Amino acid sequence: MRAGTRAIEAVGDSLPSSRGAQAEVILRELGGFLWIQIMAVIFLVRFVFWLIGVALRRCAQ
């Protein structure tokens, strides 16, 4: 995460000041959006495996 933040800041610093600030905000928002999607997929996969485990335990009884 730190490397990503540094990369975003490097992109913002390489551009002129007005455009650099805008680019930083856009890249930070996109990064946050991607992390939310990744977290949602992880939770979904864990939930599906939990359901499978519950179903297998009930069938085994």
MOFENKA-V900454 format. One record per pair of residues at least 24 apart in sequence whose C-alpha atoms are under 10 Angstrom apart, sorted by the first residue. I is the first residue (numbers start at 0). J is the second residue. If there is no record, write none. Layout:
I;J
I;J
//
This chain:
0;30
3;27
3;30
4;30
//
